[in-house]
Amino acid sequence: MQIPQGKALSFALFIGAGLPGALMANDNIGRFSQTFGWPIIPIHATLLPDGQVFTFGTRGNGDQGAGFEYVVWNFWGGWGAHQFLPNTQGTDIFCSATSLLPSGDVLVAGGDTRNPVNKGIKDSLILQSGAKTLERSGWMNFARWYPSLVTLPNGETLVHGGQDINSVANTVPEIYGNGAWRTLWGANNGDIINDEEGKWFYPRNWVAPNGRIFGITGNVMYFMDWAADGATQIAGYLPDKTRSHTSTSVMYQPGKILQVGGSMYGDVQAEGSRGAVTIDVTGGWPVVQDVQNMGWRRIWAGATVLANGEVFVSGGSAWENKAIDEARTAEIWNPNSRQFRAVATAGNARLYHNVSLLLPDGSVLTGGGGSPGPYNNLNAEIYYPPYLFDGEDFAPRPTIGDFNIQQGYKNLQAIPYGGDVARVTLVRNGAVTHSHDMGQRFLDLGFNVQGGQVNVTMPNDANIAPPGYYMLFLFNAAGTPSYAKIIHLDGANPSNQGAGAGGRVPPHQVVNPPAPAVGPTSGGVYTISARHSNKCVDVPAATSDNGVTIQQYACNGTDAQKFRVHPAGDGSYFLINVNSQKCLDVADNSGEPGHRIQQWDCYGGANQKVRFLPGAEGSYQLKFENAGLCADVTNLSQDDGAALQQWHCAGTANQEFWLRP
């Protein structure tokens, strides 16, 4: 993978000079990836049940409008694995709302008339998660531009706010179910939705532990009842510290919300706020508490719950959508200490129209920003949090075996695992736009370990965890998460209601652990296949010449694709081609990313020594000793003949390889 012109950053620049080296380690501040291209500006992003990411927002040239195309990114395929797909419905879904339905499809509500621009529409579409096609659904009763969606405990979806075709704030909520919309006339409240400081603009709504909707618009806090005709109740006001639609907030534990940034007094053109508060509605009424200020003023930041329950805050700037004191350095907030800490620095400013989305490997997609703005970012970066590292290197992860992903409430599920398990967490798949994730929420799950399986208790009810898709992570004692299994939690799914709690697992739920992944054995002979393409590492034309660039090629079982693992005596290995008896070798002993991998006479140099780092699905990264860079299939190519190079170790699928005897 090549770093785009002007985007290369040395690690020393990630957090600035003057800090002790230990504090700059990846396991303290994490790491941003290089910048990689995105076919559009990803203004909206939703994590699908298969781990892919649905995005839309602009044309391929960065101009506003989502009436013609959208992009699905295959997370498992790594950087560059984008599908650029046509919107065939004649509906511009720019600045609409998205929600991942309990069915696994994505509801897209509202959008832009486009002619004239920036007016609400009544359309709702469905992204079929399997086929990745957009289909028309029922018409809303009211046109909406900039509305919010939230999944209700009964599996239906509430839409709230936005502006209509006449640019009038829409005060009446509606509920979507079975392809149709019904109006909540009793929840019509002009004190909640109005033009003052943009209270119509993406209301922040969550399901509270008592089943009511709790929400924030501007400085107004409220409850909404969604049964029958609905009703509302004003529940107080935020302090003059952090508010307005330019702020960001997230439910970091059931009924507990972190609210940060935006403006202090509601004037979105004023200086941005460093402020933060928590709002606790677990007792049925909001309790607001101060939190230590952030290190940076942040208007249009993003707040994302990480796999361990901490909150990652990134992006924004000191003034509304202006390149003034850009907050490129991210921060992480810890719910136990209630403190922020500065972490790694991104390569790009992310202002208005940026997204931040938790991915199944525990990393965070940060992308977009612009249209309008000082930067039109048709690109993204991945943030790898500190919990993924041991020092500078990626840490070994626990693994999750196969089990039934269809889960009911209070179910006790036996899950096979590898490594050790010290914690189990559940994070709802995100659906983010305009500094608000309409999907995310986080829970710790009860568990006990029994032999080769961990018995996990699912959430008690749909008020705590509304039905839908969630990422389930296992953490080891070092605090490193597994790759997530995305489960489907729904009251319609079978449940044993916690039978077997305390370690007894019903026989019908015991799952046999999978066969262990093949690991490198001294003297063993293996084919080495790239996880993203399933093609084999290959010496072209079975030549024995020195200096030939190693490639990937369709696996054919010849000796040109077989390598002997020979120990170097220091924990590393040489990979010797069976046909040529020559070693994989970083050309010219280079320490530069992008330098090619070749075969050469074995001589014992550090550029021929490889360490095996565990990856996803039993794969390994091949990390060369000379510069600590990993073998990488260039440009994520799926093609025969694609060259291997060394690149910064990022844990992407084109850097992970299966060893097969």
FIBA-265435 format. One record per residue (C-alpha): residue in one letter; x, y, z. Coordinates in Angstrom, 3 decimals, padded with zeros to 6 digits. Layout:
REM FIBA-265435
  res         X         Y         Z
    A         X         Y         Z
...
//
This chain:
REM FIBA-265435
  res         X         Y         Z
    M   000.000   000.000   000.000
    Q   001.337   003.428  -000.915
    I   000.797   006.491   001.290
    P  -000.883   009.230  -000.778
    Q   001.253   012.272  -001.584
    G   001.587   014.534   001.432
    K   000.011   012.099   003.910
    A   003.087   010.294   005.238
    L   003.733   010.922   008.925
    S   006.558   009.651   011.085
    F   005.493   008.053   014.340
    A   007.320   010.833   016.200
    L   004.796   013.308   014.844
    F   001.797   011.313   016.078
    I   001.688   013.007   019.475
    G   004.381   015.648   019.223
    A   007.849   016.014   020.612
    G   008.915   016.081   024.224
    L   007.074   013.074   025.629
    P   008.966   010.106   027.076
    G   009.307   007.219   024.649
    A   007.291   004.866   026.848
    L   004.323   007.235   026.691
    M   004.501   007.304   022.894
    A   004.257   003.520   022.638
    N   001.297   002.103   020.751
    D  -000.004   000.400   023.885
    N  -000.399   003.856   025.489
    I  -001.673   006.041   022.665
    G  -002.687   003.621   019.919
    R  -001.941   004.329   016.280
    F  -003.619   005.757   013.206
    S  -003.136   003.970   009.918
    Q  -001.959   005.687   006.800
    T  -004.630   007.608   004.906
    F  -006.395   005.526   002.257
    G  -008.836   006.553  -000.431
    W  -012.634   006.346  -000.295
    P  -014.667   006.618  -003.528
    I  -016.943   009.290  -001.981
    I  -016.953   011.453   001.139
    P  -018.432   009.009   003.698
    I  -020.919   011.305   005.458
    H  -023.068   008.360   006.652
    A  -021.687   004.979   007.784
    T  -023.527   001.884   009.067
    L  -021.944  -001.409   010.167
    L  -023.834  -004.301   008.540
    P  -024.432  -007.762   010.068
    D  -021.677  -009.260   007.901
    G  -019.129  -006.703   009.138
    Q  -019.166  -004.652   005.945
    V  -019.776  -000.890   006.038
    F  -022.527   000.923   004.095
    T  -021.585   004.545   003.309
    F  -023.000   007.405   001.266
    G  -023.079   011.179   001.116
    T  -021.514   012.621  -002.045
    R  -020.739   011.960  -005.670
    G  -017.411   010.468  -006.639
    N  -016.014   013.971  -007.139
    G  -016.979   015.020  -003.608
    D  -020.008   017.101  -004.599
    Q  -023.043   016.935  -002.304
    G  -025.677   014.375  -003.217
    A  -026.423   010.675  -002.683
    G  -029.023   010.205  -005.389
    F  -026.767   008.320  -007.756
    E  -024.315   006.103  -005.880
    Y  -023.288   004.655  -002.541
    V  -020.323   002.606  -001.358
    V  -020.069  -000.655   000.584
    W  -016.655  -001.340   002.088
    N  -015.655  -004.937   002.773
    F  -013.840  -004.564   006.081
    W  -012.597  -008.146   005.819
    G  -010.966  -007.365   002.463
    G  -008.897  -004.500   003.874
    W  -008.185  -001.028   002.531
    G  -009.432  -000.462  -000.986
    A  -012.078  -003.236  -000.919
    H  -014.919  -000.905  -001.942
    Q  -018.016  -001.596  -004.034
    F  -019.217   001.544  -005.842
    L  -022.935   000.838  -006.323
    P  -025.770   002.660  -008.109
    N  -028.720   004.228  -006.309
    T  -031.513   003.261  -008.705
    Q  -034.413   004.715  -006.677
    G  -034.234   008.339  -007.810
    T  -034.055   009.477  -004.178
    D  -031.274   011.677  -002.857
    I  -030.546   010.292   000.609
    F  -028.020   013.030   001.438
    C  -028.418   014.055   005.119
    S  -031.044   011.391   005.802
    A  -030.995   009.028   008.800
    T  -030.007   005.359   008.885
    S  -030.750   002.560   011.324
    L  -029.750  -001.109   011.212
    L  -033.086  -002.870   011.651
    P  -033.482  -006.055   013.715
    S  -033.982  -007.825   010.367
    G  -030.413  -006.925   009.395
    D  -031.457  -004.533   006.630
    V  -030.841  -000.777   006.850
    L  -033.678   001.745   007.011
    V  -032.851   005.062   005.298
    A  -035.371   007.781   006.162
    G  -035.658   011.189   004.541
    G  -033.071   013.089   002.538
    D  -032.837   016.036   000.159
    T  -035.136   017.191  -002.648
    R  -031.965   018.340  -004.453
    N  -034.068   020.626  -006.670
    P  -034.378   022.911  -004.817
    V  -031.578   021.806  -002.528
    N  -031.714   021.253   001.225
    K  -035.430   020.549   001.577
    G  -036.949   017.509   003.280
    I  -038.534   014.508   001.545
    K  -040.998   011.774   002.619
    D  -039.069   008.870   001.082
    S  -037.790   005.869   002.994
    L  -035.560   003.221   001.443
    I  -034.216  -000.136   002.583
    L  -030.700  -001.375   001.945
    Q  -030.967  -005.144   001.563
    S  -027.929  -006.216   003.584
    G  -027.436  -009.430   001.634
    A  -027.751  -008.154  -001.926
    K  -026.476  -004.643  -001.022
    T  -029.267  -003.097  -003.127
    L  -031.495  -000.133  -002.264
    E  -035.254  -000.783  -002.435
    R  -038.200   001.523  -001.810
    S  -040.220   001.242   001.400
    G  -043.264   003.104   002.750
    W  -043.630   006.872   002.554
    M  -043.376   008.842   005.777
    N  -046.292   011.099   006.655
    F  -043.949   014.088   006.953
    A  -040.990   015.176   004.853
    R  -037.689   015.136   006.760
    W  -034.141   016.405   006.215
    Y  -031.679   015.782   009.090
    P  -033.940   013.474   011.170
    S  -032.854   010.858   013.713
    L  -033.778   007.181   014.006
    V  -033.693   004.913   017.038
    T  -034.673   001.235   017.430
    L  -037.417   000.704   020.014
    P  -037.627  -002.211   022.468
    N  -040.400  -003.814   020.369
    G  -038.193  -003.791   017.249
    E  -039.931  -000.874   015.555
    T  -038.069   002.326   014.661
    L  -038.795   005.899   015.760
    V  -038.037   008.862   013.476
    H  -037.832   012.314   015.062
    G  -037.061   015.855   013.982
    G  -035.683   017.224   010.742
    Q  -037.055   019.913   008.454
    D  -039.858   019.544   005.910
    I  -040.029   020.680   002.284
    N  -040.729   024.257   003.428
    S  -037.715   024.290   005.789
    V  -040.074   024.146   008.794
    A  -038.970   022.163   011.859
    N  -040.868   018.868   012.021
    T  -042.210   018.464   015.557
    V  -044.200   015.218   015.116
    P  -042.447   011.830   015.506
    E  -043.422   008.711   013.538
    I  -042.855   004.983   014.015
    Y  -041.825   002.520   011.292
    G  -042.948  -001.102   011.400
    N  -043.674  -003.729   008.759
    G  -042.942  -001.309   005.932
    A  -045.405   001.400   007.058
    W  -045.348   004.559   009.185
    R  -047.719   005.756   011.894
    T  -047.780   009.169   013.537
    L  -047.286   009.893   017.256
    W  -049.566   012.908   017.472
    G  -049.357   012.954   021.262
    A  -045.578   013.442   021.127
    N  -045.845   016.638   019.076
    N  -043.825   019.160   021.111
    G  -042.516   022.466   019.765
    D  -040.409   023.055   022.885
    I  -038.317   020.032   021.932
    I  -038.122   020.505   018.164
    N  -037.811   024.097   016.905
    D  -035.463   026.462   015.077
    E  -033.715   027.748   018.203
    E  -030.073   026.603   018.001
    G  -031.154   024.007   015.433
    K  -033.199   021.798   017.751
    W  -034.657   020.066   014.675
    F  -031.183   018.920   013.587
    Y  -030.584   015.192   014.328
    P  -032.112   014.972   017.837
    R  -030.030   012.763   020.141
    N  -032.334   009.915   021.242
    W  -031.715   006.700   023.195
    V  -033.820   003.967   024.792
    A  -033.579   004.414   028.563
    P  -033.527   001.426   030.975
    N  -037.220   002.052   031.770
    G  -038.123   001.682   028.070
    R  -038.899   005.363   027.467
    I  -036.968   007.440   024.950
    F  -034.556   009.894   026.539
    G  -033.322   012.676   024.301
    I  -031.455   015.965   023.949
    T  -032.037   018.854   021.542
    G  -029.910   021.945   022.136
    N  -029.918   022.297   025.922
    V  -033.330   020.617   026.386
    M  -033.550   017.159   027.942
    Y  -036.781   015.211   027.579
    F  -038.520   011.854   027.771
    M  -040.833   010.478   025.122
    D  -043.396   007.705   025.502
    W  -043.923   005.858   022.239
    A  -046.943   003.642   023.000
    A  -050.365   004.522   021.515
    D  -050.336   008.194   020.377
    G  -047.195   008.990   022.347
    A  -046.380   011.705   024.873
    T  -043.430   013.885   025.923
    Q  -042.053   015.288   029.175
    I  -039.419   018.022   029.541
    A  -036.781   016.679   031.962
    G  -034.499   019.646   032.528
    Y  -031.718   021.552   030.780
    L  -028.029   020.992   030.135
    P  -025.633   023.423   031.802
    D  -023.931   026.092   029.686
    K  -020.945   023.909   029.018
    T  -021.586   021.512   026.135
    R  -024.654   021.576   023.889
    S  -026.121   022.109   020.389
    H  -026.228   019.853   017.357
    T  -022.516   020.456   016.762
    S  -021.711   018.499   019.947
    T  -021.414   014.728   020.169
    S  -022.721   012.194   022.676
    V  -022.929   008.454   023.171
    M  -024.477   005.951   025.613
    Y  -021.359   004.407   027.144
    Q  -023.272   002.173   029.610
    P  -026.989   001.380   029.854
    G  -028.709   004.644   030.793
    K  -025.430   006.622   031.002
    I  -024.459   009.180   028.353
    L  -021.269   011.141   027.736
    Q  -021.969   014.564   026.136
    V  -018.991   016.600   024.851
    G  -017.997   019.572   022.725
    G  -020.208   021.695   020.519
    S  -020.841   025.173   021.922
    M  -021.222   026.432   025.476
    Y  -024.294   028.603   025.014
    G  -025.966   027.266   021.862
    D  -024.464   029.680   019.326
    V  -023.022   027.334   016.726
    Q  -020.929   030.137   015.198
    A  -019.221   030.830   018.536
    E  -016.005   029.322   019.824
    G  -016.129   025.561   020.342
    S  -016.304   023.933   023.744
    R  -013.851   021.660   025.567
    G  -016.624   020.831   028.000
    A  -018.052   017.465   028.907
    V  -020.796   016.137   031.178
    T  -022.364   012.792   031.922
    I  -026.117   012.245   032.068
    D  -027.403   009.316   034.124
    V  -031.032   008.280   033.539
    T  -030.850   004.895   035.273
    G  -033.002   006.251   038.101
    G  -035.755   007.424   035.750
    W  -034.759   011.112   035.800
    P  -031.566   012.706   034.377
    V  -028.690   013.412   036.757
    V  -026.062   015.650   035.112
    Q  -022.487   015.637   036.425
    D  -019.442   017.612   035.339
    V  -016.512   015.851   033.710
    Q  -012.943   017.083   033.312
    N  -012.630   019.195   030.155
    M  -011.166   017.762   026.983
    G  -007.761   018.932   025.799
    W  -009.155   020.459   022.604
    R  -012.145   022.567   021.587
    R  -014.279   020.320   019.419
    I  -017.118   021.349   017.118
    W  -018.266   018.438   014.898
    A  -016.260   015.806   016.743
    G  -017.223   012.136   016.909
    A  -017.720   010.025   020.064
    T  -017.454   006.248   019.704
    V  -017.690   003.585   022.398
    L  -014.716   001.240   022.131
    A  -014.860  -002.508   022.655
    N  -013.718  -002.065   026.290
    G  -016.316   000.601   027.148
    E  -014.021   003.603   026.969
    V  -015.072   006.458   024.668
    F  -012.920   007.537   021.711
    V  -013.355   011.217   020.790
    S  -011.844   012.430   017.523
    G  -012.017   015.245   015.006
    G  -013.567   018.661   015.138
    S  -012.062   022.135   015.388
    A  -012.320   025.288   017.489
    W  -014.798   027.050   015.169
    E  -017.717   025.724   013.154
    N  -016.322   023.897   010.097
    K  -013.214   026.074   009.948
    A  -009.583   024.989   009.825
    I  -008.807   026.791   013.085
    D  -007.131   024.803   015.879
    E  -008.021   021.511   014.220
    A  -008.314   018.753   016.807
    R  -006.281   016.090   015.003
    T  -005.111   014.528   018.264
    A  -007.734   012.115   019.540
    E  -008.717   011.599   023.167
    I  -010.046   008.634   025.127
    W  -012.375   009.024   028.100
    N  -012.369   006.405   030.844
    P  -015.737   005.913   032.613
    N  -014.075   004.762   035.841
    S  -011.579   007.619   036.281
    R  -013.872   010.063   034.416
    Q  -010.715   011.502   032.834
    F  -009.669   012.202   029.255
    R  -006.215   011.330   027.965
    A  -004.620   012.386   024.686
    V  -003.780   009.556   022.326
    A  -002.496   009.357   018.738
    T  -002.705   012.134   016.141
    A  -004.476   011.587   012.816
    G  -003.064   012.576   009.459
    N  -006.171   014.534   008.493
    A  -008.487   017.083   010.053
    R  -012.038   015.678   010.281
    L  -014.582   018.495   010.459
    Y  -018.264   018.722   009.412
    H  -019.562   015.546   007.726
    N  -016.986   013.180   009.257
    V  -017.746   009.703   010.615
    S  -016.300   007.517   013.380
    L  -017.385   003.848   013.520
    L  -016.274   000.881   015.652
    L  -015.207  -002.114   013.526
    P  -015.272  -005.858   014.331
    D  -011.552  -005.987   015.089
    G  -011.932  -003.333   017.804
    S  -010.437  -000.573   015.649
    V  -012.274   002.607   014.604
    L  -012.948   003.822   011.076
    T  -012.514   007.607   010.909
    G  -013.307   009.182   007.575
    G  -014.786   011.934   005.489
    G  -015.372   015.561   006.322
    G  -016.237   018.307   003.843
    S  -018.814   019.200   001.213
    P  -018.915   021.886   002.459
    G  -015.760   022.659   004.345
    P  -012.131   023.645   004.071
    Y  -011.239   020.052   003.130
    N  -013.092   017.558   000.945
    N  -011.820   014.301   002.407
    L  -012.440   011.445  -000.008
    N  -010.423   009.283   002.330
    A  -010.326   007.530   005.674
    E  -007.965   006.330   008.383
    I  -008.175   003.483   010.892
    Y  -007.465   004.142   014.553
    Y  -006.022   001.140   016.414
    P  -006.653   001.667   020.166
    P  -004.006   000.918   022.800
    Y  -005.741  -002.333   023.819
    L  -004.643  -003.887   020.502
    F  -000.924  -003.531   021.295
    D   001.836  -004.967   023.430
    G   004.438  -002.214   023.279
    E   004.858  -001.321   019.612
    D   003.535  -004.622   018.244
    F   000.025  -005.967   017.885
    A  -000.768  -008.098   020.915
    P  -001.919  -011.735   020.704
    R  -005.715  -011.941   020.785
    P  -008.052  -014.472   022.315
    T  -010.134  -016.280   019.721
    I  -013.849  -017.099   019.473
    G  -015.086  -020.399   018.077
    D  -018.364  -021.018   016.283
    F  -021.708  -020.818   018.088
    N  -025.309  -019.922   017.311
    I  -025.426  -016.171   016.655
    Q  -029.246  -016.106   017.001
    Q  -029.655  -015.163   020.662
    G  -032.615  -014.457   022.946
    Y  -032.703  -012.355   026.112
    K  -031.330  -013.979   029.295
    N  -029.929  -016.798   027.193
    L  -026.874  -018.622   028.546
    Q  -024.607  -019.435   025.601
    A  -021.532  -021.663   025.662
    I  -018.831  -020.186   023.443
    P  -015.604  -022.031   022.594
    Y  -012.498  -019.900   022.865
    G  -008.738  -019.909   022.594
    G  -006.311  -018.135   024.924
    D  -007.830  -016.847   028.153
    V  -010.999  -014.888   028.922
    A  -011.214  -012.170   031.579
    R  -014.106  -010.075   030.257
    V  -016.988  -010.268   027.754
    T  -018.533  -007.151   026.198
    L  -021.321  -006.378   023.755
    V  -021.421  -003.315   021.489
    R  -024.342  -002.542   019.194
    N  -023.471  -002.054   015.512
    G  -023.141   001.647   014.799
    A  -025.013   003.925   012.380
    V  -023.317   007.325   012.400
    T  -023.653   010.705   010.732
    H  -023.225   014.361   011.715
    S  -021.465   013.620   015.028
    H  -024.217   011.276   016.244
    D  -024.192   007.474   016.257
    M  -027.849   006.395   016.227
    G  -027.026   002.756   016.948
    Q  -024.190   002.354   019.429
    R  -024.565   001.259   023.031
    F  -022.284  -000.825   025.261
    L  -022.795  -003.579   027.859
    D  -020.609  -005.819   029.979
    L  -021.946  -009.391   029.977
    G  -021.881  -011.895   032.821
    F  -019.862  -015.046   032.176
    N  -018.032  -017.966   033.690
    V  -015.290  -020.121   032.203
    Q  -015.673  -023.881   032.055
    G  -012.937  -025.856   030.351
    G  -012.585  -024.819   026.727
    Q  -015.726  -022.729   026.712
    V  -016.986  -019.529   028.273
    N  -020.635  -019.458   029.352
    V  -022.023  -016.014   028.528
    T  -025.328  -014.591   029.761
    M  -027.137  -012.393   027.254
    P  -028.809  -009.090   028.335
    N  -031.951  -009.278   030.448
    D  -034.348  -007.332   028.245
    A  -034.883  -005.097   025.239
    N  -034.817  -001.885   027.277
    I  -031.169  -002.522   028.100
    A  -030.325  -003.878   024.636
    P  -032.947  -003.183   021.940
    P  -033.246  -005.982   019.365
    G  -030.705  -005.996   016.578
    Y  -027.087  -006.803   015.788
    Y  -024.247  -006.554   018.294
    M  -020.516  -007.246   018.313
    L  -019.526  -009.703   021.045
    F  -015.886  -009.405   022.187
    L  -013.853  -011.664   024.464
    F  -011.008  -009.943   026.350
    N  -007.970  -011.696   027.768
    A  -006.263  -010.824   031.043
    A  -003.981  -008.372   029.208
    G  -007.054  -006.412   028.095
    T  -006.811  -007.353   024.403
    P  -010.075  -008.134   022.579
    S  -010.808  -010.925   020.169
    Y  -012.203  -010.253   016.757
    A  -015.925  -009.811   017.344
    K  -018.660  -012.259   016.524
    I  -021.670  -010.280   015.327
    I  -024.747  -011.760   016.990
    H  -028.460  -011.192   016.425
    L  -030.269  -010.412   019.689
    D  -034.047  -010.552   019.502
    G  -036.936  -011.488   021.784
    A  -038.245  -013.730   018.999
    N  -035.114  -015.894   019.208
    P  -035.131  -018.936   021.519
    S  -033.751  -018.471   025.032
    N  -033.036  -020.879   027.867
    Q  -033.734  -017.970   030.269
    G  -030.367  -018.360   031.971
    A  -030.747  -022.059   032.747
    G  -027.366  -023.460   033.675
    A  -026.095  -020.266   035.309
    G  -023.186  -020.906   037.652
    G  -021.369  -023.116   035.216
    R  -023.923  -025.777   034.226
    V  -024.529  -025.587   030.477
    P  -027.463  -027.464   028.927
    P  -026.131  -030.333   026.787
    H  -027.781  -028.993   023.615
    Q  -025.708  -025.806   023.907
    V  -022.266  -027.334   024.343
    V  -020.283  -026.492   021.223
    N  -017.211  -028.481   020.283
    P  -014.168  -026.220   020.031
    P  -012.837  -025.812   016.486
    A  -009.661  -027.550   015.449
    P  -006.674  -025.368   016.391
    A  -005.289  -023.198   013.617
    V  -002.142  -024.474   011.954
    G   000.875  -022.690   013.386
    P   004.489  -022.645   012.251
    T   006.414  -025.774   013.222
    S   010.190  -025.851   012.890
    G   011.067  -027.796   009.754
    G   007.452  -027.862   008.559
    V   006.619  -027.259   004.896
    Y   003.621  -025.032   004.081
    T   001.859  -023.153   001.386
    I   001.298  -019.561   002.492
    S  -001.959  -018.007   001.261
    A  -003.137  -014.397   001.644
    R  -006.328  -014.085   003.677
    H  -007.856  -011.333   001.494
    S  -007.444  -013.242  -001.807
    N  -006.856  -016.874  -000.774
    K  -003.999  -016.936  -003.293
    C  -000.595  -018.417  -002.571
    V   002.776  -016.798  -002.062
    D   004.646  -017.847  -005.213
    V   008.066  -017.648  -006.881
    P   007.300  -016.583  -010.495
    A   007.902  -019.236  -013.158
    A   009.477  -021.475  -010.508
    T   012.786  -019.699  -011.128
    S   015.854  -020.177  -008.955
    D   017.292  -016.748  -009.779
    N   018.254  -014.291  -007.060
    G   016.306  -011.017  -006.972
    V   013.003  -012.290  -008.351
    T   010.066  -010.414  -006.767
    I   007.721  -012.682  -004.828
    Q   004.077  -012.591  -005.966
    Q   000.673  -014.044  -005.129
    Y  -000.783  -016.548  -007.567
    A  -003.642  -019.054  -007.712
    C  -002.643  -021.985  -005.500
    N  -001.431  -024.909  -007.627
    G   000.463  -027.146  -005.204
    T   003.849  -026.820  -006.912
    D   007.122  -026.550  -005.024
    A   007.369  -022.895  -006.132
    Q   004.543  -022.254  -003.647
    K   005.934  -024.320  -000.766
    F   008.138  -022.929   001.987
    R   010.081  -024.620   004.770
    V   009.990  -022.914   008.184
    H   013.579  -022.960   009.485
    P   014.307  -021.620   012.996
    A   016.839  -018.780   013.276
    G   017.497  -019.562   016.931
    D   016.184  -016.274   018.312
    G   012.436  -016.871   018.009
    S   012.334  -015.824   014.369
    Y   012.332  -018.018   011.257
    F   013.627  -018.198   007.696
    L   011.096  -019.075   004.979
    I   012.940  -021.202   002.420
    N   011.345  -021.976  -000.926
    V   011.294  -025.748  -001.531
    N   011.976  -025.384  -005.263
    S   014.816  -022.837  -005.241
    Q   016.129  -023.390  -001.698
    K   016.329  -019.603  -001.354
    C   014.958  -017.371   001.366
    L   012.250  -014.739   001.393
    D   014.243  -011.516   001.632
    V   013.517  -007.771   001.862
    A   015.386  -006.380  -001.150
    D   018.465  -004.266  -000.381
    N   017.919  -004.828   003.351
    S   015.679  -001.766   003.096
    G   013.838  -000.302   006.055
    E   011.443   001.679   003.866
    P   007.746   000.820   003.523
    G   006.881  -000.249  -000.017
    H   010.163  -002.054  -000.680
    R   009.704  -005.329  -002.521
    I   010.095  -008.842  -001.133
    Q   012.269  -011.129  -003.222
    Q   014.040  -014.482  -003.009
    W   017.787  -014.530  -002.325
    D   020.477  -016.899  -001.194
    C   019.993  -017.575   002.513
    Y   022.711  -015.836   004.518
    G   021.077  -015.208   007.904
    G   020.445  -011.448   007.651
    A   017.723  -009.693   009.639
    N   015.960  -008.910   006.347
    Q   015.428  -012.675   005.924
    K   014.155  -013.313   009.431
    V   010.393  -013.427   009.989
    R   008.316  -013.447   013.159
    F   004.774  -014.848   013.111
    L   002.171  -012.547   014.695
    P  -001.306  -014.058   015.225
    G  -004.019  -012.596   012.994
    A  -007.668  -013.249   012.254
    E  -009.181  -016.675   011.640
    G  -005.973  -018.571   012.415
    S  -003.823  -016.488   010.073
    Y  -000.438  -014.852   010.746
    Q   001.332  -011.633   009.905
    L   004.884  -012.113   008.643
    K   006.983  -009.447   010.336
    F   010.547  -008.959   009.078
    E   013.211  -008.375   011.718
    N   015.273  -005.736   009.927
    A   012.718  -002.900   010.119
    G   009.721  -004.394   011.897
    L   007.531  -004.154   008.789
    C   005.101  -006.806   007.559
    A   004.673  -008.714   004.314
    D   001.847  -007.048   002.357
    V   000.125  -007.827  -000.963
    T   000.444  -004.538  -002.850
    N  -002.696  -002.377  -003.123
    L  -004.920  -005.132  -001.697
    S  -004.862  -006.686  -005.150
    Q  -006.817  -009.859  -005.859
    D  -004.904  -010.417  -009.127
    D  -002.468  -013.146  -010.011
    G   001.009  -011.663  -010.178
    A   000.442  -008.978  -007.519
    A   003.791  -008.282  -005.870
    L   004.598  -008.673  -002.192
    Q   006.161  -005.712  -000.389
    Q   006.893  -004.748   003.195
    W   004.595  -002.226   004.858
    H   003.618  -000.869   008.270
    C   001.963  -003.704   010.178
    A  -001.744  -002.838   010.262
    G  -003.500  -006.175   010.729
    T  -005.349  -005.878   007.415
    A  -006.377  -008.960   005.454
    N  -003.710  -008.460   002.764
    Q  -001.090  -008.685   005.547
    E  -002.455  -011.902   007.033
    F  -001.551  -015.336   005.704
    W  -002.698  -018.880   006.338
    L  -000.099  -021.638   006.648
    R  -001.371  -024.876   005.140
    P   000.715  -028.091   005.239
//
